[in-house]
Amino acid sequence: MKVEWIHPFLQSACTVIEQVVQVRPQRGELEMLSWSGSHDFRIQIGMTGQLSGHVAFGLNEDVAIKMASAMMGGFPLDALDAIGESAISELGNMISGNATTLMYNQGLIVDITTPQLLVSSNPGPIQRAMAIPLIIEDIGRFDVLMNIGYSDKVNVVS
């Protein structure tokens, strides 16, 4: 996996998170994690075009609650309810949409699917993914997980 595929998602995640919570995340070291069993929640986005596969944003429940609260103007949350889940899904959508624009500016044609908020109650088969942790002060760890590949064949729908 090339760094130019990863960088738009990291840049976008840092920018969007900073806008939402007013804190610039700090990047951790690249690691390999279980795609589906490492987090309480995973915001998963599918990709098609020159890059295909999935990108996910993994976070544990306490981090999800703090992020949703920040996105709702500091409204206190005890648990992640339907509105909180919607806020977290929108966070994934904002990051992915911005990353798609950055990739387009690099000459990569990519489409993304609507984000799915997945709960890791049944992790399914173990699959490893490249992960870059973002550490957000007073909130916690937010992982960018990537499992994508390149194709020079692009179907453009008009």
N, C-alpha and C positions, 0 to 999 in steps of 0.2 A: 504494500500500500504506500502510495507516494505522499510526501508531506504536503504537496499542494492540494490534495484531496481532504486532508485533515484540517489544515489551517483555516479554511473558511468557517468550519463549524466551531472551532475554538475561538476564533476572532468574534464571530457572531454571538456565541454563548457569553463571552466576557462582556461584550457591549450591551446586550439585552439585559443580562443580570445586573450590570451596573446601573442601567436606567431604571430597573424595577426596584432594587433594594438600596441603591445609592452607595454600594460597596463594590470595589473592583475585586473580582475573584483572583486568587493566586493559583497558577498552574502547578500541578504536581508532576511526578514522573510517569512516563508511559508504563503501563502494565497490562497483563492479560487477566481478564476476569471472566467468570461464567456469564454468558449472555442473559440468562433468565433467572438465575438463583442468587445473585449478589445484592439485590436491592428489594425493598418493600414495594416500590413503584417504578415503572419504566414507561417513559413516553416514547413510543416507537413510531418511526416514520419510514415508509418505504421509498425507494428511489428507483427511477427508471431513466433511460437515456444513455449518455456516455458513461455514467457511473450507475451501477445497479446494485441493489442489496438493501441493507437497513442501517439506519442510524438510530440510536436510542439515547435517552438521557435518563440515567438511573439515580434514584434518590431514596433514602429511607424515610419512614413516616414522619419523624420529627422535623426533618429538613423540608419535606413537602408541606407540612403545616406552617412552618415559618415562612416559606416562600409564598404560599397562597395568602397568608396574612399580610405580607408586605405588598403583594399585588393588589390587595383590597384596601390599601391605604392604612394599614396597621390594625385593621379590625381583628380583635382577638379570636382565635379559633382553638377549640379543645381537641377537635378531630377534623379529619378531612371529609367534609360533607360534599354534596353534589356541586355546590357553588365553588368550593375549594378545588374539587377535581377539575371543574371547568377551567379555573384559573391556571392550574398546573398544565393542563392540555394546551391552553393558549400560549403559555410560556414556550412549550415545544414548537408550536406553530410559528411563533415570532422568531425564534432562533433559526429554525429550518428555512423559513422564507427568506430571511436575511442571508443565510449561508448560500442559498440557491442563487441569489442575486450576485453575491461575491464570486461564485463559480462561473456564472455566465460572463462576468467581466474578465475572467481568466480564459474564456473561450470554451468552457465546458457546458454542454447542453444537458440539463437535468430537470426532471419533473419529480415532485414529491407527492406523497399521499397525505390524506388527512391524518393528523396524529391520533394514535390510540393510547389511552392510559391503561396500562396493564398492571394488575395486582399480582404479586409473586406468591400467591397461595399454593399454586401447583406449578413449580418451575419447569416441568417437562424435561426433555432430554438435555444433557449438559452439552453446551456448545461454547467455545471460547471466543472472545472478542477482544480487540484492542481497546483499551480504555485510557482516557486521560482525565484524571481527577481535577476538578476545580474546587478550591477551598474558599468558602465564603465566610468571612469573619462574622461571628455571632449567629451564624445560620448552620453551617456544616458543609458536608461534602456533596458535590453534584458531579456525577461522572458522565463524560461523553463517550459512548460506546459505538464502535464502528465495525461493520462487517460488509464491506463494499468491494466491488471489482470494476474494471474498466472494459468498455466495449467501444470499438470504433464504428459500430453500426448503430445508427440513430434513426428511429422512426419518428418523423415529424407529422403530427396530426394537424390538419388545417381546417 
